[in-house]
């Protein structure tokens, strides 16, 4: 059963504003306290209460476009197991919808996105697409971007937990929920932050891959697990956490797509994104992430003298890395200097047509 999309226009004479409400105990009523007249709502919940929260949110805000997923969230602090609500209001137009059957044929539902892009009168200067995906991200992004690229509209999003997303009060499996958000009072821009750089001595050709299961079998004809262990001098048990410091990178023109290691699979490595035969890979190492974050903030401030809101997606592995190094709270404080900063801890990050790991993507609203 497909639920018809919703579309709401805000007051165009006002500046876009972002609301963040949370409850560490999972009390949705507490999380939405003070939220009036939203134009778009994003629900970030825990796995046990997700369906109930989706239903209750629809009862509370029945005509408001909404998307949701299972995951941690943050503003100046992290909500790990409760619930949070991020909403845009004033000076914004928004629509929310869903593409189904993403593991099989998401393009089957592409007319919904085409209609929404037209309906909201989207443009590259003032519109962003935010998506929450249940899986098969690379295929989903290729499908969505086939529409967005015609108007050069950027996309920021991520993967939620447990294979579920929500759109407009309904829970979906095997789907991607998306929202088109138009800033009626200024521009928008998407950013991607990479805190890794290539180790210059290492370049590999992948082979013996299993695309369906994201398996990297061999690198330059040698067991991928053995190559990783020999270079970094780690035990098999240490590989899963070593990826926080040393993921792989896929060279794609001038871009570097980060590939996280999920687990050891015999002599192979299972990853969090697809690796294909003949892909050119390199090994990455962690840079000075504190300095890189500061530079990202400086860049955004140069681009946007006035900022009304920032929404970001941080990888779960970045979150774990920052926590290990007692940096997460400092990171959120630094990002809050941009203004109203909120976000999702994702299982993979989306930036335009790219599915990346161990990265941060964000959209900034003037």
C-alpha positions as YAML, in Angstrom:
chain: A
units: angstrom
residues:
- id: 1
  name: UNK
  ca: [0.00, 0.00, 0.00]
- id: 2
  name: UNK
  ca: [1.52, 3.31, -1.08]
- id: 3
  name: UNK
  ca: [0.74, 6.47, 0.82]
- id: 4
  name: UNK
  ca: [0.31, 9.62, -1.24]
- id: 5
  name: UNK
  ca: [3.11, 12.18, -0.90]
- id: 6
  name: UNK
  ca: [2.64, 15.36, 1.09]
- id: 7
  name: UNK
  ca: [3.68, 18.89, 0.19]
- id: 8
  name: UNK
  ca: [3.77, 21.94, 2.44]
- id: 9
  name: UNK
  ca: [4.84, 25.50, 1.73]
- id: 10
  name: UNK
  ca: [6.11, 27.73, 4.51]
- id: 11
  name: UNK
  ca: [5.83, 31.48, 4.91]
- id: 12
  name: UNK
  ca: [8.13, 32.83, 2.24]
- id: 13
  name: UNK
  ca: [8.86, 36.11, 4.01]
- id: 14
  name: UNK
  ca: [10.57, 34.28, 6.88]
- id: 15
  name: UNK
  ca: [14.00, 32.69, 7.26]
- id: 16
  name: UNK
  ca: [14.22, 28.90, 7.33]
- id: 17
  name: UNK
  ca: [14.50, 27.59, 10.87]
- id: 18
  name: UNK
  ca: [15.49, 24.20, 12.22]
- id: 19
  name: UNK
  ca: [13.99, 22.52, 15.29]
- id: 20
  name: UNK
  ca: [15.66, 19.78, 17.33]
- id: 21
  name: UNK
  ca: [13.86, 17.97, 20.10]
- id: 22
  name: UNK
  ca: [14.93, 14.79, 21.85]
- id: 23
  name: UNK
  ca: [14.19, 12.31, 24.59]
- id: 24
  name: UNK
  ca: [16.88, 9.95, 25.83]
- id: 25
  name: UNK
  ca: [14.12, 7.70, 27.21]
- id: 26
  name: UNK
  ca: [12.22, 7.50, 23.92]
- id: 27
  name: UNK
  ca: [9.29, 9.74, 24.89]
- id: 28
  name: UNK
  ca: [8.11, 11.21, 21.57]
- id: 29
  name: UNK
  ca: [5.79, 13.68, 23.29]
- id: 30
  name: UNK
  ca: [8.81, 15.13, 25.08]
- id: 31
  name: UNK
  ca: [10.82, 15.27, 21.84]
- id: 32
  name: UNK
  ca: [8.19, 17.33, 19.96]
- id: 33
  name: UNK
  ca: [7.51, 19.75, 22.80]
- id: 34
  name: UNK
  ca: [7.48, 23.26, 21.35]
- id: 35
  name: UNK
  ca: [7.26, 22.14, 17.72]
- id: 36
  name: UNK
  ca: [4.57, 24.19, 15.98]
- id: 37
  name: UNK
  ca: [3.73, 24.53, 12.29]
- id: 38
  name: UNK
  ca: [6.60, 22.46, 10.85]
- id: 39
  name: UNK
  ca: [6.95, 22.13, 7.07]
- id: 40
  name: UNK
  ca: [9.04, 18.92, 7.23]
- id: 41
  name: UNK
  ca: [9.78, 16.46, 10.05]
- id: 42
  name: UNK
  ca: [12.63, 13.94, 10.26]
- id: 43
  name: UNK
  ca: [12.23, 11.21, 12.88]
- id: 44
  name: UNK
  ca: [15.30, 9.40, 14.25]
- id: 45
  name: UNK
  ca: [14.28, 6.61, 16.59]
- id: 46
  name: UNK
  ca: [15.34, 3.34, 18.19]
- id: 47
  name: UNK
  ca: [14.51, -0.11, 16.83]
- id: 48
  name: UNK
  ca: [12.10, -1.07, 19.63]
- id: 49
  name: UNK
  ca: [9.87, 2.00, 19.34]
- id: 50
  name: UNK
  ca: [10.26, 2.96, 15.69]
- id: 51
  name: UNK
  ca: [6.86, 1.79, 14.43]
- id: 52
  name: UNK
  ca: [5.05, 3.29, 17.42]
- id: 53
  name: UNK
  ca: [6.88, 6.60, 17.00]
- id: 54
  name: UNK
  ca: [6.06, 6.76, 13.28]
- id: 55
  name: UNK
  ca: [2.37, 6.17, 14.01]
- id: 56
  name: UNK
  ca: [2.26, 8.70, 16.87]
- id: 57
  name: UNK
  ca: [4.09, 11.36, 14.87]
- id: 58
  name: UNK
  ca: [1.52, 11.04, 12.10]
- id: 59
  name: UNK
  ca: [-1.27, 11.49, 14.64]
- id: 60
  name: UNK
  ca: [0.37, 14.61, 16.06]
- id: 61
  name: UNK
  ca: [1.22, 16.20, 12.67]
- id: 62
  name: UNK
  ca: [-1.18, 14.57, 10.19]
- id: 63
  name: UNK
  ca: [-0.67, 16.77, 7.15]
- id: 64
  name: UNK
  ca: [3.07, 17.33, 7.45]
- id: 65
  name: UNK
  ca: [5.61, 15.63, 5.16]
- id: 66
  name: UNK
  ca: [7.92, 13.37, 7.15]
- id: 67
  name: UNK
  ca: [10.72, 10.85, 6.74]
- id: 68
  name: UNK
  ca: [12.33, 8.68, 9.37]
- id: 69
  name: UNK
  ca: [14.79, 5.91, 10.12]
- id: 70
  name: UNK
  ca: [16.35, 3.98, 12.99]
- id: 71
  name: UNK
  ca: [19.56, 5.57, 14.20]
- id: 72
  name: UNK
  ca: [21.38, 7.76, 16.68]
- id: 73
  name: UNK
  ca: [21.14, 11.52, 16.36]
- id: 74
  name: UNK
  ca: [22.71, 14.65, 17.77]
- id: 75
  name: UNK
  ca: [22.76, 18.40, 18.19]
- id: 76
  name: UNK
  ca: [25.20, 19.36, 20.93]
- id: 77
  name: UNK
  ca: [24.83, 15.89, 22.47]
- id: 78
  name: UNK
  ca: [24.21, 12.40, 21.12]
- id: 79
  name: UNK
  ca: [20.90, 10.57, 21.46]
- id: 80
  name: UNK
  ca: [21.90, 6.90, 21.42]
- id: 81
  name: UNK
  ca: [18.76, 4.91, 22.22]
- id: 82
  name: UNK
  ca: [15.92, 7.38, 22.59]
- id: 83
  name: UNK
  ca: [14.19, 9.46, 19.96]
- id: 84
  name: UNK
  ca: [14.78, 12.79, 18.30]
- id: 85
  name: UNK
  ca: [12.83, 14.99, 15.93]
- id: 86
  name: UNK
  ca: [14.44, 17.40, 13.48]
- id: 87
  name: UNK
  ca: [12.09, 19.76, 11.69]
- id: 88
  name: UNK
  ca: [12.23, 22.70, 9.31]
- id: 89
  name: UNK
  ca: [9.73, 25.54, 9.54]
- id: 90
  name: UNK
  ca: [9.23, 29.09, 8.21]
- id: 91
  name: UNK
  ca: [10.77, 30.08, 4.90]
- id: 92
  name: UNK
  ca: [10.76, 26.53, 3.54]
- id: 93
  name: UNK
  ca: [8.81, 24.35, 1.13]
- id: 94
  name: UNK
  ca: [9.06, 20.59, 1.41]
- id: 95
  name: UNK
  ca: [7.73, 17.32, 0.08]
- id: 96
  name: UNK
  ca: [8.35, 13.76, 1.26]
- id: 97
  name: UNK
  ca: [7.96, 10.44, -0.52]
- id: 98
  name: UNK
  ca: [9.37, 6.93, -0.93]
- id: 99
  name: UNK
  ca: [10.88, 4.66, -3.58]
- id: 100
  name: UNK
  ca: [10.17, 1.00, -2.89]
- id: 101
  name: UNK
  ca: [11.76, -2.32, -3.88]
- id: 102
  name: UNK
  ca: [15.25, -0.78, -3.75]
- id: 103
  name: UNK
  ca: [16.96, -4.18, -3.75]
- id: 104
  name: UNK
  ca: [15.21, -5.12, -6.98]
- id: 105
  name: UNK
  ca: [14.08, -2.14, -9.06]
- id: 106
  name: UNK
  ca: [13.87, 1.31, -7.43]
- id: 107
  name: UNK
  ca: [13.57, 2.90, -10.89]
- id: 108
  name: UNK
  ca: [10.04, 1.41, -11.04]
- id: 109
  name: UNK
  ca: [8.95, 4.23, -8.69]
- id: 110
  name: UNK
  ca: [11.01, 7.06, -10.20]
- id: 111
  name: UNK
  ca: [7.93, 8.93, -11.46]
- id: 112
  name: UNK
  ca: [7.20, 9.88, -7.84]
- id: 113
  name: UNK
  ca: [10.50, 11.75, -7.58]
- id: 114
  name: UNK
  ca: [10.08, 13.34, -10.99]
- id: 115
  name: UNK
  ca: [6.66, 14.66, -9.97]
- id: 116
  name: UNK
  ca: [7.97, 15.96, -6.64]
- id: 117
  name: UNK
  ca: [10.88, 17.81, -8.26]
- id: 118
  name: UNK
  ca: [8.40, 19.51, -10.58]
- id: 119
  name: UNK
  ca: [5.85, 20.17, -7.84]
- id: 120
  name: UNK
  ca: [8.27, 21.93, -5.52]
- id: 121
  name: UNK
  ca: [9.75, 23.95, -8.40]
- id: 122
  name: UNK
  ca: [13.22, 22.77, -7.40]
- id: 123
  name: UNK
  ca: [16.48, 24.41, -8.43]
- id: 124
  name: UNK
  ca: [20.14, 23.77, -7.69]
- id: 125
  name: UNK
  ca: [20.54, 27.07, -5.83]
- id: 126
  name: UNK
  ca: [17.89, 26.56, -3.17]
- id: 127
  name: UNK
  ca: [16.88, 22.87, -3.05]
- id: 128
  name: UNK
  ca: [18.39, 19.79, -1.39]
- id: 129
  name: UNK
  ca: [17.29, 16.16, -1.38]
- id: 130
  name: UNK
  ca: [17.69, 14.41, 1.99]
- id: 131
  name: UNK
  ca: [17.30, 10.64, 2.00]
- id: 132
  name: UNK
  ca: [17.19, 7.77, 4.50]
- id: 133
  name: UNK
  ca: [17.84, 4.38, 2.92]
- id: 134
  name: UNK
  ca: [17.34, 0.79, 4.06]
- id: 135
  name: UNK
  ca: [20.09, -0.67, 1.82]
- id: 136
  name: UNK
  ca: [21.38, -1.21, -1.73]
- id: 137
  name: UNK
  ca: [22.56, 2.38, -1.49]
- id: 138
  name: UNK
  ca: [24.73, 2.60, -4.61]
- id: 139
  name: UNK
  ca: [21.86, 1.52, -6.87]
- id: 140
  name: UNK
  ca: [19.43, 3.80, -5.05]
- id: 141
  name: UNK
  ca: [21.68, 6.83, -5.46]
- id: 142
  name: UNK
  ca: [22.22, 6.15, -9.15]
- id: 143
  name: UNK
  ca: [18.44, 5.98, -9.57]
- id: 144
  name: UNK
  ca: [17.67, 9.14, -7.59]
- id: 145
  name: UNK
  ca: [20.47, 11.14, -9.14]
- id: 146
  name: UNK
  ca: [19.27, 10.28, -12.65]
- id: 147
  name: UNK
  ca: [16.45, 12.71, -11.85]
- id: 148
  name: UNK
  ca: [18.26, 15.25, -9.66]
- id: 149
  name: UNK
  ca: [21.14, 15.80, -12.08]
- id: 150
  name: UNK
  ca: [18.84, 17.36, -14.67]
- id: 151
  name: UNK
  ca: [18.43, 20.33, -12.32]
- id: 152
  name: UNK
  ca: [21.81, 19.88, -10.62]
- id: 153
  name: UNK
  ca: [20.12, 19.34, -7.23]
- id: 154
  name: UNK
  ca: [22.43, 18.02, -4.52]
- id: 155
  name: UNK
  ca: [21.69, 15.10, -2.21]
- id: 156
  name: UNK
  ca: [22.74, 14.34, 1.36]
- id: 157
  name: UNK
  ca: [21.63, 11.30, 3.31]
- id: 158
  name: UNK
  ca: [22.50, 8.00, 4.90]
- id: 159
  name: UNK
  ca: [21.63, 4.43, 5.75]
- id: 160
  name: UNK
  ca: [19.44, 3.67, 8.76]
- id: 161
  name: UNK
  ca: [19.47, 0.53, 10.90]
- id: 162
  name: UNK
  ca: [17.32, -2.62, 10.76]
- id: 163
  name: UNK
  ca: [16.33, -2.30, 7.11]
- id: 164
  name: UNK
  ca: [13.40, 0.05, 7.80]
- id: 165
  name: UNK
  ca: [12.52, 3.62, 6.87]
- id: 166
  name: UNK
  ca: [9.38, 5.71, 7.17]
- id: 167
  name: UNK
  ca: [7.67, 8.25, 4.96]
- id: 168
  name: UNK
  ca: [4.52, 10.21, 5.76]
- id: 169
  name: UNK
  ca: [3.43, 8.03, 8.66]
- id: 170
  name: UNK
  ca: [4.08, 4.62, 7.10]
- id: 171
  name: UNK
  ca: [6.94, 2.18, 7.74]
- id: 172
  name: UNK
  ca: [8.62, 0.59, 4.73]
- id: 173
  name: UNK
  ca: [11.18, -2.16, 4.30]
- id: 174
  name: UNK
  ca: [13.46, -2.36, 1.27]
- id: 175
  name: UNK
  ca: [12.90, 1.30, 0.49]
- id: 176
  name: UNK
  ca: [14.38, 4.78, 0.49]
- id: 177
  name: UNK
  ca: [12.50, 7.69, 2.05]
- id: 178
  name: UNK
  ca: [13.38, 11.10, 0.68]
- id: 179
  name: UNK
  ca: [12.50, 14.72, 1.22]
- id: 180
  name: UNK
  ca: [12.97, 17.64, -1.13]
- id: 181
  name: UNK
  ca: [13.60, 20.80, 0.88]
- id: 182
  name: UNK
  ca: [13.50, 24.21, -0.76]
- id: 183
  name: UNK
  ca: [14.94, 27.20, 1.09]
- id: 184
  name: UNK
  ca: [12.67, 30.09, 0.15]
- id: 185
  name: UNK
  ca: [14.97, 32.66, 1.74]
- id: 186
  name: UNK
  ca: [18.41, 31.73, 0.41]
- id: 187
  name: UNK
  ca: [20.76, 29.16, -1.03]
- id: 188
  name: UNK
  ca: [21.72, 25.64, 0.02]
- id: 189
  name: UNK
  ca: [24.96, 23.74, -0.46]
- id: 190
  name: UNK
  ca: [26.12, 20.17, 0.22]
- id: 191
  name: UNK
  ca: [29.56, 19.28, 1.61]
- id: 192
  name: UNK
  ca: [31.54, 16.08, 2.14]
- id: 193
  name: UNK
  ca: [34.35, 15.76, 4.69]
- id: 194
  name: UNK
  ca: [37.10, 13.14, 4.38]
- id: 195
  name: UNK
  ca: [39.55, 12.73, 7.28]
- id: 196
  name: UNK
  ca: [41.73, 10.15, 5.46]
- id: 197
  name: UNK
  ca: [44.51, 10.37, 2.87]
- id: 198
  name: UNK
  ca: [46.19, 7.72, 0.69]
- id: 199
  name: UNK
  ca: [49.27, 5.83, 1.80]
- id: 200
  name: UNK
  ca: [51.38, 6.60, -1.26]
- id: 201
  name: UNK
  ca: [53.17, 3.27, -1.61]
- id: 202
  name: UNK
  ca: [50.06, 1.15, -2.02]
- id: 203
  name: UNK
  ca: [47.83, 0.71, -5.04]
- id: 204
  name: UNK
  ca: [45.82, -2.44, -5.74]
- id: 205
  name: UNK
  ca: [43.65, -4.06, -8.38]
- id: 206
  name: UNK
  ca: [40.73, -5.90, -6.80]
- id: 207
  name: UNK
  ca: [39.76, -9.36, -8.00]
- id: 208
  name: UNK
  ca: [37.80, -12.41, -6.91]
- id: 209
  name: UNK
  ca: [35.06, -10.11, -5.64]
- id: 210
  name: UNK
  ca: [31.47, -10.97, -4.73]
- id: 211
  name: UNK
  ca: [29.42, -7.89, -5.56]
- id: 212
  name: UNK
  ca: [26.23, -9.15, -3.93]
- id: 213
  name: UNK
  ca: [27.93, -9.65, -0.55]
- id: 214
  name: UNK
  ca: [30.46, -6.80, -0.80]
- id: 215
  name: UNK
  ca: [33.37, -9.25, -0.66]
- id: 216
  name: UNK
  ca: [36.92, -8.20, -1.60]
- id: 217
  name: UNK
  ca: [38.71, -11.48, -2.35]
- id: 218
  name: UNK
  ca: [42.15, -10.56, -3.62]
- id: 219
  name: UNK
  ca: [44.36, -7.53, -4.06]
- id: 220
  name: UNK
  ca: [46.99, -7.79, -6.79]
- id: 221
  name: UNK
  ca: [46.31, -11.52, -6.82]
- id: 222
  name: UNK
  ca: [46.96, -12.05, -3.10]
- id: 223
  name: UNK
  ca: [44.45, -12.70, -0.29]
- id: 224
  name: UNK
  ca: [42.93, -9.34, 0.71]
- id: 225
  name: UNK
  ca: [43.05, -10.27, 4.39]
- id: 226
  name: UNK
  ca: [46.72, -11.21, 4.15]
- id: 227
  name: UNK
  ca: [47.64, -8.02, 2.29]
- id: 228
  name: UNK
  ca: [45.93, -5.88, 4.95]
- id: 229
  name: UNK
  ca: [47.58, -7.76, 7.81]
- id: 230
  name: UNK
  ca: [51.06, -7.72, 6.27]
- id: 231
  name: UNK
  ca: [51.05, -3.97, 5.61]
- id: 232
  name: UNK
  ca: [49.61, -2.88, 8.96]
- id: 233
  name: UNK
  ca: [51.05, -5.67, 11.16]
- id: 234
  name: UNK
  ca: [47.71, -6.46, 12.80]
- id: 235
  name: UNK
  ca: [46.14, -9.73, 13.88]
- id: 236
  name: UNK
  ca: [42.99, -11.05, 12.23]
- id: 237
  name: UNK
  ca: [41.02, -10.04, 15.32]
- id: 238
  name: UNK
  ca: [42.24, -6.44, 15.09]
- id: 239
  name: UNK
  ca: [41.14, -5.86, 11.49]
- id: 240
  name: UNK
  ca: [37.58, -4.76, 12.35]
- id: 241
  name: UNK
  ca: [38.78, -1.87, 14.52]
- id: 242
  name: UNK
  ca: [41.91, -1.08, 12.47]
- id: 243
  name: UNK
  ca: [39.57, 0.05, 9.68]
- id: 244
  name: UNK
  ca: [38.78, 3.12, 11.83]
- id: 245
  name: UNK
  ca: [42.35, 4.25, 11.09]
- id: 246
  name: UNK
  ca: [43.02, 2.46, 7.80]
- id: 247
  name: UNK
  ca: [40.05, 1.91, 5.49]
- id: 248
  name: UNK
  ca: [40.44, 1.31, 1.78]
- id: 249
  name: UNK
  ca: [39.82, 3.96, -0.82]
- id: 250
  name: UNK
  ca: [38.38, 3.54, -4.30]
- id: 251
  name: UNK
  ca: [39.90, 5.91, -6.83]
- id: 252
  name: UNK
  ca: [37.17, 7.41, -8.99]
- id: 253
  name: UNK
  ca: [38.59, 10.21, -11.12]
- id: 254
  name: UNK
  ca: [39.49, 13.05, -8.75]
- id: 255
  name: UNK
  ca: [37.29, 11.60, -6.01]
- id: 256
  name: UNK
  ca: [38.24, 9.12, -3.29]
- id: 257
  name: UNK
  ca: [35.39, 6.90, -2.04]
- id: 258
  name: UNK
  ca: [36.12, 5.38, 1.36]
- id: 259
  name: UNK
  ca: [35.45, 1.66, 1.83]
- id: 260
  name: UNK
  ca: [35.14, 0.37, 5.40]
- id: 261
  name: UNK
  ca: [35.93, -3.21, 6.34]
- id: 262
  name: UNK
  ca: [32.99, -4.99, 7.94]
- id: 263
  name: UNK
  ca: [34.60, -8.29, 8.89]
- id: 264
  name: UNK
  ca: [37.00, -11.02, 7.88]
- id: 265
  name: UNK
  ca: [35.51, -13.64, 5.55]
- id: 266
  name: UNK
  ca: [38.00, -16.49, 5.32]
- id: 267
  name: UNK
  ca: [40.94, -15.17, 3.29]
- id: 268
  name: UNK
  ca: [38.77, -12.30, 2.02]
- id: 269
  name: UNK
  ca: [37.41, -9.10, 3.53]
- id: 270
  name: UNK
  ca: [33.72, -8.23, 3.67]
- id: 271
  name: UNK
  ca: [33.13, -4.49, 3.25]
- id: 272
  name: UNK
  ca: [30.34, -1.97, 3.79]
- id: 273
  name: UNK
  ca: [30.19, -0.96, 0.14]
- id: 274
  name: UNK
  ca: [30.53, -2.82, -3.11]
- id: 275
  name: UNK
  ca: [33.94, -3.64, -4.59]
- id: 276
  name: UNK
  ca: [34.14, -4.86, -8.19]
- id: 277
  name: UNK
  ca: [36.74, -6.81, -10.12]
- id: 278
  name: UNK
  ca: [39.36, -4.43, -11.61]
- id: 279
  name: UNK
  ca: [38.52, -1.59, -9.21]
- id: 280
  name: UNK
  ca: [41.63, 0.45, -8.44]
- id: 281
  name: UNK
  ca: [42.05, 0.71, -4.67]
- id: 282
  name: UNK
  ca: [44.48, 2.29, -2.27]
- id: 283
  name: UNK
  ca: [45.00, 2.01, 1.48]
- id: 284
  name: UNK
  ca: [44.12, 5.10, 3.47]
- id: 285
  name: UNK
  ca: [45.39, 6.43, 6.78]
- id: 286
  name: UNK
  ca: [43.81, 8.73, 9.31]
- id: 287
  name: UNK
  ca: [44.82, 12.38, 9.03]
- id: 288
  name: UNK
  ca: [44.70, 15.19, 11.57]
- id: 289
  name: UNK
  ca: [40.92, 15.07, 11.95]
- id: 290
  name: UNK
  ca: [40.79, 17.97, 14.41]
- id: 291
  name: UNK
  ca: [42.50, 20.24, 11.88]
- id: 292
  name: UNK
  ca: [40.35, 18.90, 9.02]
- id: 293
  name: UNK
  ca: [37.13, 19.62, 10.95]
- id: 294
  name: UNK
  ca: [38.30, 23.16, 11.68]
- id: 295
  name: UNK
  ca: [39.04, 23.69, 7.98]
- id: 296
  name: UNK
  ca: [35.59, 22.38, 7.02]
- id: 297
  name: UNK
  ca: [34.00, 24.88, 9.42]
- id: 298
  name: UNK
  ca: [36.13, 27.72, 8.01]
- id: 299
  name: UNK
  ca: [35.13, 26.77, 4.46]
- id: 300
  name: UNK
  ca: [31.43, 26.74, 5.32]
- id: 301
  name: UNK
  ca: [31.70, 30.12, 7.07]
- id: 302
  name: UNK
  ca: [33.43, 31.60, 4.01]
- id: 303
  name: UNK
  ca: [30.66, 30.28, 1.76]
- id: 304
  name: UNK
  ca: [27.83, 31.28, 4.10]
- id: 305
  name: UNK
  ca: [28.14, 34.55, 6.04]
- id: 306
  name: UNK
  ca: [24.58, 33.87, 7.26]
- id: 307
  name: UNK
  ca: [23.59, 30.32, 8.25]
- id: 308
  name: UNK
  ca: [20.09, 29.33, 9.31]
- id: 309
  name: UNK
  ca: [20.66, 25.57, 9.72]
- id: 310
  name: UNK
  ca: [23.10, 22.70, 9.16]
- id: 311
  name: UNK
  ca: [22.02, 19.05, 8.86]
- id: 312
  name: UNK
  ca: [24.75, 16.42, 8.73]
- id: 313
  name: UNK
  ca: [25.24, 12.65, 8.53]
- id: 314
  name: UNK
  ca: [28.23, 11.24, 10.39]
- id: 315
  name: UNK
  ca: [29.35, 7.66, 9.88]
- id: 316
  name: UNK
  ca: [28.99, 5.25, 12.80]
- id: 317
  name: UNK
  ca: [32.72, 4.49, 12.49]
- id: 318
  name: UNK
  ca: [33.58, 8.20, 12.76]
- id: 319
  name: UNK
  ca: [31.40, 8.34, 15.85]
- id: 320
  name: UNK
  ca: [33.22, 5.33, 17.36]
- id: 321
  name: UNK
  ca: [36.63, 6.76, 16.42]
- id: 322
  name: UNK
  ca: [35.79, 10.17, 17.90]
- id: 323
  name: UNK
  ca: [34.45, 8.52, 21.07]
- id: 324
  name: UNK
  ca: [37.59, 6.41, 21.46]
- id: 325
  name: UNK
  ca: [39.66, 9.58, 21.26]
- id: 326
  name: UNK
  ca: [37.34, 11.57, 23.59]
- id: 327
  name: UNK
  ca: [36.60, 14.00, 20.77]
- id: 328
  name: UNK
  ca: [32.88, 13.55, 20.04]
- id: 329
  name: UNK
  ca: [31.62, 16.17, 22.51]
- id: 330
  name: UNK
  ca: [34.27, 18.63, 21.35]
- id: 331
  name: UNK
  ca: [33.35, 17.91, 17.73]
- id: 332
  name: UNK
  ca: [29.69, 18.71, 18.33]
- id: 333
  name: UNK
  ca: [30.61, 21.91, 20.18]
- id: 334
  name: UNK
  ca: [32.81, 23.00, 17.28]
- id: 335
  name: UNK
  ca: [30.11, 22.27, 14.70]
- id: 336
  name: UNK
  ca: [27.55, 24.16, 16.80]
- id: 337
  name: UNK
  ca: [29.61, 27.30, 16.16]
- id: 338
  name: UNK
  ca: [28.07, 27.26, 12.67]
- id: 339
  name: UNK
  ca: [24.66, 27.82, 14.24]
- id: 340
  name: UNK
  ca: [21.84, 25.30, 14.51]
- id: 341
  name: UNK
  ca: [23.58, 21.95, 13.76]
- id: 342
  name: UNK
  ca: [21.78, 18.60, 13.94]
- id: 343
  name: UNK
  ca: [22.28, 15.22, 12.37]
- id: 344
  name: UNK
  ca: [22.17, 11.46, 12.06]
- id: 345
  name: UNK
  ca: [24.76, 8.79, 12.84]
- id: 346
  name: UNK
  ca: [24.49, 6.64, 9.72]
- id: 347
  name: UNK
  ca: [25.68, 3.26, 8.47]
- id: 348
  name: UNK
  ca: [26.83, 4.78, 5.20]
- id: 349
  name: UNK
  ca: [26.78, 8.32, 3.86]
- id: 350
  name: UNK
  ca: [25.29, 9.74, 0.69]
- id: 351
  name: UNK
  ca: [26.70, 12.67, -1.23]
- id: 352
  name: UNK
  ca: [25.03, 13.37, -4.59]
- id: 353
  name: UNK
  ca: [25.43, 10.06, -6.46]
- id: 354
  name: UNK
  ca: [28.17, 8.70, -4.16]
- id: 355
  name: UNK
  ca: [27.78, 6.07, -1.44]
- id: 356
  name: UNK
  ca: [30.73, 6.48, 0.95]
- id: 357
  name: UNK
  ca: [31.88, 5.16, 4.31]
- id: 358
  name: UNK
  ca: [33.62, 6.79, 7.30]
- id: 359
  name: UNK
  ca: [32.73, 10.27, 6.07]
- id: 360
  name: UNK
  ca: [30.60, 13.24, 7.03]
- id: 361
  name: UNK
  ca: [28.16, 14.79, 4.58]
- id: 362
  name: UNK
  ca: [26.06, 17.83, 5.33]
- id: 363
  name: UNK
  ca: [23.78, 20.44, 3.87]
- id: 364
  name: UNK
  ca: [24.00, 24.09, 4.87]
- id: 365
  name: UNK
  ca: [21.01, 26.43, 4.57]
- id: 366
  name: UNK
  ca: [21.53, 30.18, 4.20]
...
